[in-house]
Amino acid sequence: MDIFSIFTLCGGLAFFLYGITIMSGGLEKIAGGRLEKILKKMTANPIKALVFGAGITAAVQSSSAVTVMLVGLVNSGIMKLSQAIGVIMGSNVGTTITAWILSLSGIQSTNFFIRLLKPESFSPLMALAGVIMMMAAKSSKRKNVGIVLVGFAILMFGMEVMSGAMSPLADMPEFQQVLTMFHNPVFGVFIGAVVTAVIQSSAASIGILQALSMVGGLTYGMAIPIIMGQNIGTCISAVLSCLSGVSTAAKRVAAVHVVFNVLGTVILLSVYYFAYSIAKFSLHNTNISPFGIAVIHSIFNIVATIVLFPFTKLLEKIAVTVVPEQKSKDKNVILDDRLLLAPSFAIAECYRQTIKMAEMVEFNFINSTKMLKSFHKKKAEQIQANEIKIDMYEDKLNSFMLKLSAKELSEEDNNRISQLMLTIGDFERIGDHANYMLQIAEKLKDNDRKLSTEAIEELKVIVHAVSEIFMVAFEAYKTDNVELAREVEALEAVIKRIIRKVKNRHIQRLKDGLCTPDMSFLFSDLLNDLRRIAAHAGNVATSVIQLQDKTIDKHEYNHRNKDDDMLFISKYENYKSRYSVSRKKALEDTNV
């Protein structure tokens, strides 16, 4: 094998790896948010976790990526170790699809229709169709389908190049001598594990083995230990991902992956050689084909899963023993960078963490308004602690999404990230204004001052209205409810009207000497804070509407002519009748 054949082999491997990368990326984009919806429905039921693991690995075509993602999910507290075990087992089954796809390159027949199944027959057409779809399609989903087709064509081209580069090996005596070393099963397991660990892709190592099998001389007895070793080598990605500071539970995910594949290899290889020592079946010394490799790969992973599936609790105990409890170096893990491997999951978890952040904002807003009536030191400390957490959430979420936005994303995912980043800012600002209201309440308490009776009555109406607009906007955001989001606009307009009216009354009280200047400033600040909270709640609602209808411009939507919008007018009049500062009696269900 000359130097040019080696260069060709390396080039073929490069095409092969690149094809897998862009194909899996396209498949993940097509799957989009559906994968995270399946994850939400997944319970602690191991069977559901197993099916989910097989499905997602088949979708993204990488068991290594799935396992590394699991480390990130467990490290972030999104999943439990017990759930991850079932997914790991399923991912081993799902990854066998790659071997079946690659086995098509080994088809040998003179039949015209069978030859059409060979990748060299149809992959050029797939590449052409893919390029046309990428260039001409307006829909992002169709473009992603084009990416998958081009990725598959490149992958199969790389497979053909590798096979062609290896063909001279058949006539080399040195190659035959090397093959004799693989009669030792321990050596075969070792080589399979090392090669897979080095290139960090079981799909690539299976592809290399299938290309090698087309040269000839590789038997089932040689290939079986190598295939089993490849399953051990694929664990390296999860192990490496745990070298940086992760939680104990996350390290145990990698430990389970290693233990599962090692035990599977030891058990099944022992059973195979025990059976061979008794039966001496001829298959052991029969040359293996790419199709045979796909069959063995599937049998190993499926049987290993069936054998070890009943012992998931035992695997968990082994992982706990191997990785003892340790204190996490980072207690503020919100989103693990490993989730970037699966953007749809990462976006879904950004959304989930934004909900958690908004719940803290909701707590702060409700309790800061209560403080205006009766100040409690412990509750004030809790609000201040929450404010620190809210700021931390905003910082970490924005940093994570900046990294995420640099990934190859679908149009839908890009829109979701834009909405998330804007909404996070709105929730954070609502938290800030709630904190400002707390400071005003503290000043009133420290100076033993109280607002006038009339000001309190006005404030109660405004607080009640602002509480409703926040709750409606938050619920619309949590449920992606566009109809509910449209309720916010009319209520925000009513709140602005009430605040203008109250400010005018307040100025009159100040002129009449019924209010002191220092109390006037505090009251004005309260009104400004409440107005800004309503405005940010309106922004949250508008972002929900924009996500549904991408043609809507936020500025134009908020400032459009509403004189002929009968639905808006109806809602406006309804809210105006409910919230009127002319009412003298305090509303019993308000916070103030």
Protein Blocks (a to p, Z undefined) as FASTA:
>chain_A
ZZklmmmmmmmmmmmmmmmmmmmmmmmmmnmmmlmmmmmmpcfblklmmmmmmmmmmmno
paklmmmmmmmmmmnomacfklmmmmmmmmmmmmmmmmmmmmmmmpccfbfklmmmpmkl
mmmmmmmmmmmmmmmpmblklmmmmmmmmmmmmmmmmmmmmmmmmmmmmmpmklmmmmmm
mmpmklmmmmmmmmmmmnopaklmmmmmmmmmmnoopafklmmmmmmmmmmmmmmmmmmm
mmpccdfklmmmmmmmmmmmmmmmmmmmmmmmmmmmmnopaklmpccdfklmmmmmmmmm
mmmmmmmmmmmmmmmmmmmmmmccdddfblkbfbdfklmmmmmlmmmmmmmmmmmmmmmm
mmmmmmmmmmmmoccfklmmmmmmmmmmmmmmmmmmmmmmmmmmmpccdfklmmmmmmmm
mmmmmmmmmmmmmmmmmmmmmmmmmnopacdfklmmmmmmmmmmmmmmmmmmmmmmmnop
aklmmmmmmmmmmmmmmmmmmmmmmmmmmmnopacfklmmmmmmmmmmmmmmmmmmmmmm
mmmmmmmmmmbcfklmmmmcfklmmklmmmmmmmmmmmcckbmbdcfkbmZZ
